[in-house]
Amino acid sequence: MEQTKILLDENEMPKKWYNILPDMPTPLAPPLNPANNEPLAPEDLAPLFPMELIKQEMSSERYIDIPDEVLEIYKLWRPAPLFRAHRLEKMLDTPAKIYYKYEGVSPAGSHKPNTSVAQAYYNMKEGTERITTETGAGQWGSALSLSCNYFDIECKVYMVRSSFEQKPYRKSLINLWGAKVVPSPSPDTEFGRHMLEKYPDTSGSLGIAIGEAVEDAVKHDNTKYALGSVLNHVMLHQTVIGLEAQKQLDKVEEYPDIVIGCCGGGSNLAGISLPYMKDKIEGTHDPRIIAVEPSACPTLCDGKFQYDYGDMAKLTPLLKMYSLGYDFMPPAIHAGGLRYHGCSPIISQLTADKLMEATTYHQVEVFEAGVMFARSEGIPPAPESTHAIKCAIDEALKCKQTGEEKTILFCLSGHGHFDMYSYDKYFSGELSNE
């Protein structure tokens, strides 16, 4: 019988993160100081981040050691399993081989702890007492609350209001691990109060929530800010996903023709794809790498590649990225983690260089794909991950038409156990095709 689960021992877990910056054909444009539009100096970021993360943000080292303390916590769920989707392949009647890297085995149920543990660790080492952050669907907020709990750091989470209302058990999880969570926009910050006055019925956005979290951080000397996606050091930490997947596929003598990830800020897409992007850049292999976005927030597909703010309050550095505009207000779709107006500068530059491609889907069709996956593979996927699943299904059906036996790899970035309200809305026919 062909293998279904491809596992690694703990001693096979990556001991280093892969940093793509020195390998990029086009170097990233520097982040700019919002006060004067000049390139940022490391000290400009010191009010927000610990110095070790600032160094990683700008590092030219190809591989960066994972601290032992971080590896020990990673062992709670890493190495994560790689699955061959035999039942989905049979349902589709496709000659394609479909593999998925399952990140839902983490305590928080997503890929987010790969970076939240590292960020909390570096903050602890530099004496940070409190961390603020935003969260869309709640995956990042719960992951950071888990990690701050391990390192005895106070945590405050500003959760986009639509998700705060749609995903009550994500709030419960954040509270369970000792953090405080409030809906954004909130009355707790000057910017939040301004947005509530201007847009009293707003469903919120990640741009607003980031603005609140950054404001909170810069106004308190004992506080730093943590971001769950977009920034270079976040992409770096997530590469454990792809590095493990490479070892696992080597065990079954496979190499993917297509690598797929859903894309909001870009963290899980980067995690699964950047180690393969290294091969593509070096010319040893040529996989297609596909970013999948919601049609309601098509940053890579419809955005402009330009300098823009990361938040609506215009407090963050200016980053050159594909963006729909810092003041973009996305519809309250159920894939709350994919509602960010911008995308990682790394992902943006690779897309601009045509090393990566992007596509979009409406939320009804991705939920259809999610249901198909759950009924074949058994795992209820997070709404974000259903975008990658839909793309993988479409590519597998193309193989059915052509007879090609392509190998498809995607990242199942999280489970949907806290998102069943969204599935209820799908089954009741209440989801729109925003």
N, C-alpha and C positions, 0 to 999 in steps of 0.2 A: 504493500500500500504506500502511496505517496504521502510524504510528511505534511502535516497540517500546522503544527506549532514548531517553530525554529527558535531554539532557546540558546542563550549564552550563560556560562557560569559567571559568578560575581567577579572572579579573577580575570575575566575577559572584558569587563567593562572598560570603556575608554578612560584613560588617566589624564588625557589632555583634551582641551577644546580646540577645534580648528578655526583659525582666524583667516577669512578669505581676503582681507584688505590687501596684503602684499601680493596676492595673485590676480587682482582685478585688472583687466586690460585698460580700463579707464579709471584713474583714481577718483575717489569721491571728492566732490566740491566741499570745501570746509564749512562747518556750521558758522553762522554769523551771530554776533552779539546783537540782540534786538534794540539795544540802546544807541548803537552807533553804526550798525551794519558792517562792522569790521570782523575779520575772522576771530573766532573765539580762542582765548588763551585758556589753558587748563584751570587756572585760578578762577576764571569766570564761572565755571561749573561747580566750584567748591561749595557754594551755599546749598546746592541740590544733592550732590552725590559724594560718596567717599572717594578719596584720591585713587585708590586701587581700581575702582570702576572707571574713573576718568582716564587712567592710563590704558585700560583695556579698550576704551572707546576709540583711542587714537593709536593703538599699538601696531607696530610693523612686524611683530613676531608671528610666524605662521602657526605655531602651536603654543598654547598657554596651559601650564599645569593646573589641574583641578585640585584644590586644597584637600588634604586628608579629611578634615572635618566635614566638608561638603560631600566627599565620596561616601563617608559613613552614613549620611542621611540618604543619599541617592540609593543606597543598598536596600532601603525599605521597599523600593519598587523597580529599581534598575538592576540588571538589564531588562528592558521591557520586551515582551514577546513580539515576534513577527509571525503573522498568520498567512497561510495560503488559503484563499477564499474559494475552496472547492465547491461549496454549495451554491455560491453566487455564480461561479462559472457555469455550473450545470443548469441553473435557472435561466441563464442568458444563452445557453447552448453556444458558447464561444470557444474558439481554439486558444484564446489568450490565456495567459497565466496571470492571475491577479493576486498580489501580495499587499497586506496592509500592516503597517507598524502601529501597534496599539498602545497609545499613551494614556488610556483611561484607567490603567492599573495603579496610577499614583494615588496617594491618600486623598488628594483634592479632585481626582477624577479627570485630570487633563495633563497636557504637556507643560503647563505653566510653572510647576515647582522646579523644573530644570534650571530656571533662572531665579526664581524667588528665593530658593535656598542659598544660592550663591550671593545674591544681592544682600540678603539679611546677614549672611556671614561677614561680608566685607564691611557692612555698617557696624556690626558688633565689634569687629577688630579695631575700628576707629572711634568707638565710644558713643555711637548714636543711641539715643534713648527712645526715640520716637520716629516712626516713618508714616508718611501720608501717601496715598495713591488713589487712583480712579479704577473703576472696573465697569465693563460693559455688561456682559452676560453673567458676571460674577465668578468666572473661573479664575481670573487673575486676583481678584480680591480675596477669594478663599485660599488660593495658593500662598499669597503673601501673609495672610493671617496665620496659616499653618507654620510658615517659616519664621515669622517674628516670635511665635510661641516658643519654638525651639531655641531661639537665641535671646529670649527674655527682653524683647523690644516691644514697646507700645505701638499699636497700629490703628490708623484711622482711614476708612475706606469711603470714598465718594462714589456711589453706585448710580449709573444712569437711571433716571426715574422709570422709564418704561420697563427695564429689566427688574428694577426694585419691586415693581408691582406684579410682573409676570412670573418671577422666579423666587418665591418666598423662601424656599428651602436653601438657596444659596446664601441668603441673609442669615439663616439659622446656622449654617456651617461656619460663616465668618464669625458669628458670635460664639459658637462652640469653641473655637480656637482662641478666643480672648480678645478679638478686635472689635472696634466699634464701626458700624456702617450706617450711613445716612443717604437718603435719596438726593440726587443732584439734578437740577440746582437746589441748593440748600440755603437755609437762613444762617448757616454757620460762617460764611465768608462774605466779604464785601462784594465780590464778583457774583456769588450765588444770589445774594439779595437783589443785586441789580438785574440779573436775568429773570428772577421771579417777578419783579415789578414790570419788566418789559414784556415777558412772555409767560404770564401766569399759568397757562394751560400746556406749556411745553412738555414733551415726552423726554426731553434732555438729549444730550449727546456726549460722546467721549471728549470732544473739544471743550465743552463746558466743564465736565468733571475734572479733566486735567488742569484747567485753569484754577479750579477751586483747590485741588490738592497742592499745586505749586504755590499758590498764594499762602496757604496754611503753612507749608514748609519754610518759605523764606521769612515768615513773620515770627518763627520760633527758633531760637538758637540751638535747642536740643534736638531739632527735627531735620530729617532729610526726606527726599522724595524718591520713590521707586516707580519705574515704568515697566509695564509687562510686555511691551513689543516695541517696534520701530527702531530703537537705538542699536548701535553696533554691538555693544556689550551683551545685549539681550540675544541678538542673532548668534553671537559667539557661544553663549551658554547652551543654546538649543541644539547645537551641532552634535551633541551626544546621540540624538535621534538617528541622524543619517550615518554617523560613524558606526553605531551598533548595527544598523540595517545592512551596511556593507559587509560586515563580518558574518551576519546571518545568511545573507544571500550567497556569500562565498561558500558556505557550508553545503549548499545545495547546487553549487556551480551555476548560479544564475546572475545575470546583470540586467538591470531594467532598461527597456527601450524608452519607457515613459515614466517620469516621476511627477506626482501630482500633490498639491497641497492647497487647502482653502487659504484665502488671503484677506486679512483686514489690515492690521499693521505689518504683518509678514512673518511673525515669529515661528509658527510651526512649519510654514512653507520653507523658511530658511533652514530650520532644523533638519528636515528630511532631505533637502535638495543641495545645500551648499557643499557637502563632501562630494556629491556627484558633479556639481558645477566645477570643482577643482579638476576632475577628470576631463570634463568638457573643454575647459580652458587649456589644459595641457595637451589635448588632442589624443588622449589614450582611448576615449570613448566619446560618443556623441548622443547622449540621451536627450529626448525632448523633455523640457521642464515646464510645467503648466501651473500658473497661478489661477485659482478659481474664485471669483468675486460674486457678491449678490448684485443683481441688476439695479437694486435700489441704492447701491453705494459703489459704483464702478470706478474706483480710483485709478487703477492702472489702465483701464480701457478707455475712460472718458476724461480723466483728469489731465492737467497740464504739468509738464516736468519743469518745475520752477522752485524758487525759494518761497517758503511759506512758514507760517507759525504752526506749532504743534497743538496750540490750544486757542480757544476763542477769546481769552483774555489778553492774548499777545504777550504773555510772560515768558514763554519758552524761547530757546534759540531758534533762529531761522534755519531750516534744513532744506536742502535741494532734494525734492522728492516729487513723485506724482501726487497731485493734490486736487481735490474738488473745491478747495478754498476753505480757509480756517473757520469761516462763518457758515459753512454748509450744515444744514439741519436735516439729517437723514430720516426717512420714515421709520416708525417704530416696528421694524420687522423683528421676527423672533430669533434670528441669528444675531443676537445683540453684540457678540464679539467681533462682528464684521462691519460695524457701522462707523468706522473711523474715516475722517476726510482725507487722510494722507497715508503714505506707505513708506516702509523702511527705505532710507537712502540707498542701502545695499541692493535691495530688491528692485528699487526704481532704476538704478544705474544699469543693472544687469538686463532689465527689460528694455531700457533705452538702447542698449548695445545689441539687442536682439538675440541674446543668449538665453532668454527666458520669454515665454509667451503668456498671454492672459486671456481669459474668457469669462463670461458672466452667465448666471442663471437666475430665473425668478424663484421666489421662495416656495411656491406650490410644487414646482417640478423637483426641487431638491428634497422636499419632504416626501414626495413619491419615491425617490431613490432611497431615502432613509428607511422608509417602511419596507421596501424590497430587501434592503440589506439586513434589517432586523429579522425579517421572516426567513432569510436564508442563513445568515451567519449567527443570529441569536442576540447580538449586541445592539441595544438601542443607542444610536449615535447622537452626539450633540448636534443641534441644528447647524452649527458652523461646519462640522465635518461632513454633513450631507452634501455640501457643495463639492468636496473632493470625490465623494462616492458617485455623485451624478456624472462627473467628468470621467471617472474610471469606467463606469457602465457604458457611457457613450463611446469611449475608445475601444472597449471590448466588443461592442456591437459592430463597430467598423471592422474589427478583425473577423467577425462572423461573416461579413459581406465579402471581404477580400480573401479569407482563408489564411491570413497571416497569424503565426503563433507568437505574437509579441508578449513581452513580459512587462506588466504594469505594476508600479509600486505607488501607494499613496499613504499619507499619514492620517490615521484615525486619531485626531488630536484630543478627543475627549469623549466620555460616555454621556448619554442623555438622561441619566436617572433623575437629574434635577430639572429636566426640561419637559416633563410629560404634559404640562399645561399646554405647551406649544403643539404637541402631537394631538391633544384633545381638540385644539382649535382647527388643526388640519382635518381631523376626522369629521368634525361638525360642519366643515365647509366654510369656516369663517375667515380663513387666510385669504388675503388678497394677493394679486400678482404684482405688488409694488416692486 
